[in-house]
Amino acid sequence: MRKLFIAVAVAACLPLALAAQDTTLKDYSKTMMSDDLPLNIIHLNAKTVPLLFKAPTLYQIRAKATESTMVYVQAVVESNAELDTTTFTIEQDGMSYPGTPSSMRNFTKGKLKLKLGDQVDGILTFPKLLDVSKSFSVKHGRDRVEFKFTDAQLKALAPAAAN
């Protein structure tokens, strides 16, 4: 009976945990609308990295995300499309920085021909760690998304105070 209770309790909590993960990812993501390929752009930080990656990759990406700004790019191709991964930039305070793509799936450097149903997963690493307390934009060609985190989101990203 005790095992049944534990199983029911875990099953009841699981949707809450998944909902919390989904909310956290939504808090730090934007959809870049494009004519032929909408891209989900997720800012990689202390809150999002553990939701997207497992060890040992988790540790590598979390460490790198403290040194430079990184975003995770994700899409499912809805119609044949072309994606040039070399034209991503990030902008803040009038300065623009190029992104370097790292592919997990269909996100290698260059112009990619994608077919219906292809999944795109990759990371863009930018050469500078931006100040996330100020707004910044991720651009791809004519398309752009702006990130402007709320005070609550910034507080969640702040390291815990040492006692």
C-alpha distance (Angstrom), angle and dihedral (degrees) to the residues before:
residue distance angle dihedral
M1 . . .
R2 3.81 . .
K3 3.83 91.1 .
L4 3.80 89.9 50.9
F5 3.82 90.5 51.5
I6 3.81 91.7 50.3
A7 3.80 91.6 47.7
V8 3.82 91.0 50.0
A9 3.83 91.3 46.8
V10 3.80 92.2 50.5
A11 3.81 91.3 46.0
A12 3.81 90.2 50.4
C13 3.82 92.8 49.6
L14 3.80 95.8 45.3
P15 3.82 95.7 75.2
L16 3.82 89.1 49.6
A17 3.81 91.2 51.8
L18 3.80 91.4 47.5
A19 3.80 90.8 47.5
A20 3.82 90.4 51.3
Q21 3.82 90.3 50.4
D22 3.80 91.3 48.5
T23 3.82 91.3 49.6
T24 3.81 91.9 48.8
L25 3.81 92.0 50.6
K26 3.81 91.1 47.8
D27 3.80 90.3 50.6
Y28 3.80 91.3 59.8
S29 3.82 100.8 34.4
K30 3.78 138.7 81.4
T31 3.78 132.9 -172.4
M32 3.77 115.1 -125.4
M33 3.77 104.6 -149.4
S34 3.75 113.3 -145.0
D35 3.78 131.0 173.1
D36 3.78 93.9 -111.4
L37 3.81 108.0 9.9
P38 3.83 124.3 34.8
L39 3.81 108.5 -156.9
N40 3.79 126.1 -154.2
I41 3.83 107.7 -141.9
I42 3.82 116.5 -163.8
H43 3.80 121.9 -172.4
L44 3.81 108.0 -130.3
N45 3.78 111.9 -133.0
A46 3.82 141.9 132.4
K47 3.81 91.1 -69.0
T48 3.82 101.2 44.5
V49 3.81 103.2 37.1
P50 3.86 95.0 68.1
L51 3.82 89.6 50.0
L52 3.81 93.6 52.9
F53 3.81 104.5 35.9
K54 3.80 140.6 42.7
A55 3.80 129.0 -146.1
P56 3.01 131.9 -47.7
T57 3.84 92.1 22.0
L58 3.80 89.0 46.5
Y59 3.81 92.1 63.2
Q60 3.80 94.6 46.4
I61 3.79 94.5 49.4
R62 3.81 94.1 42.2
A63 3.83 90.3 52.9
K64 3.80 92.9 46.9
A65 3.83 91.9 47.1
T66 3.82 89.2 60.7
E67 3.82 89.7 58.3
S68 3.81 102.1 42.2
T69 3.78 138.3 12.1
M70 3.79 112.5 -93.5
V71 3.79 134.0 -179.5
Y72 3.78 130.8 -168.8
V73 3.81 114.4 -133.4
Q74 3.78 119.5 -155.1
A75 3.80 134.6 171.2
V76 3.76 144.2 149.8
V77 3.79 110.7 -140.4
E78 3.82 110.8 -119.0
S79 3.81 95.6 -174.6
N80 3.79 134.8 2.2
A81 3.79 107.4 -63.9
E82 3.77 144.9 164.0
L83 3.80 122.4 -128.1
D84 3.79 122.7 -166.9
T85 3.80 105.9 -161.3
T86 3.81 92.8 -172.9
T87 3.81 95.1 70.1
F88 3.81 99.2 65.5
T89 3.79 115.5 116.4
I90 3.78 136.2 169.6
E91 3.80 122.6 -141.8
Q92 3.77 133.7 -161.5
D93 3.81 131.2 159.0
G94 3.81 91.9 -2.6
M95 3.81 93.6 -54.6
S96 3.80 122.5 116.5
Y97 3.81 126.6 -156.4
P98 3.83 127.5 -171.0
G99 3.79 121.0 -122.8
T100 3.78 125.1 -128.8
P101 3.82 112.6 -145.6
S102 3.81 124.0 -137.0
S103 3.78 113.8 -170.0
M104 3.75 129.3 -138.0
R105 3.78 93.2 160.3
N106 3.83 128.5 -4.9
F107 3.81 94.9 -18.4
T108 3.80 104.3 105.3
K109 3.80 120.2 143.1
G110 3.80 113.7 -79.3
K111 3.79 138.8 26.2
L112 3.79 111.8 -26.2
K113 3.78 127.2 -163.7
L114 3.80 108.5 -143.9
K115 3.80 129.0 -167.6
L116 3.77 132.0 -149.6
G117 3.80 109.7 -72.1
D118 3.82 96.7 18.2
Q119 3.78 113.4 139.6
V120 3.78 120.3 -137.0
D121 3.81 120.0 -154.6
G122 3.76 125.6 163.1
I123 3.75 148.6 123.4
L124 3.78 129.1 -113.6
T125 3.79 115.1 -153.2
F126 3.78 118.9 -162.9
P127 3.82 123.1 -157.2
K128 3.81 95.1 -122.3
L129 3.78 134.7 55.1
L130 3.79 103.0 -127.7
D131 3.79 125.7 -146.3
V132 3.81 101.5 -105.3
S133 3.81 91.2 -163.0
K134 3.83 86.0 73.3
S135 3.78 124.7 60.8
F136 3.80 118.9 -99.3
S137 3.80 135.3 -179.3
V138 3.77 133.6 -138.4
K139 3.81 111.1 -148.7
H140 3.78 132.8 -165.7
G141 3.77 112.9 178.9
R142 3.82 106.7 -55.1
D143 3.81 92.6 -17.5
R144 3.79 123.4 92.0
V145 3.79 142.3 168.4
E146 3.78 125.2 -159.6
F147 3.78 123.5 -142.7
K148 3.80 117.7 -155.9
F149 3.78 112.9 164.5
T150 3.79 122.4 -150.2
D151 3.80 123.0 -123.9
A152 3.82 89.0 -102.6
Q153 3.81 91.7 52.5
L154 3.80 91.2 48.2
K155 3.79 91.1 48.7
A156 3.82 89.6 52.0
L157 3.81 89.4 53.8
A158 3.80 95.1 48.9
P159 3.81 115.3 102.8
A160 3.79 115.4 -107.5
A161 3.77 114.0 -95.5
A162 3.81 114.6 -105.8
N163 3.79 115.2 -122.3
